[in-house]
């Protein structure tokens, strides 16, 4: 059970190639660990599905301070959904 005065969960930013994802740090470490065994692929259709393996993605994990997260208050639905995802609710 969490104490009411507990610190907020540590967040991180995981970059996979040129796409960034904000998530709890514990989850981010798992994502990076799993993605180290992945390669990109090109899917082709026509005559059945075919996959051509490519290169390993560029991965990066950075810890994020709470003050560095700026919530978009103009989009309340998106902000509420993001807050719930990041807090594990």
Long-range contacts (C-beta under 8 A, 24 or more apart in sequence): 8-66, 8-87, 9-86, 9-87, 9-88, 10-63, 10-64, 11-63, 11-64, 11-66, 11-69, 11-86, 12-61, 12-62, 12-63, 12-64, 13-61, 13-62, 13-64, 14-59, 14-60, 14-61, 15-58, 15-59, 15-60, 15-61, 15-62, 16-57, 16-58, 16-59, 17-57, 17-58, 22-64, 22-69, 22-82, 22-86, 23-86, 24-86, 24-88, 25-63, 28-61, 29-61, 32-59, 32-61, 35-59
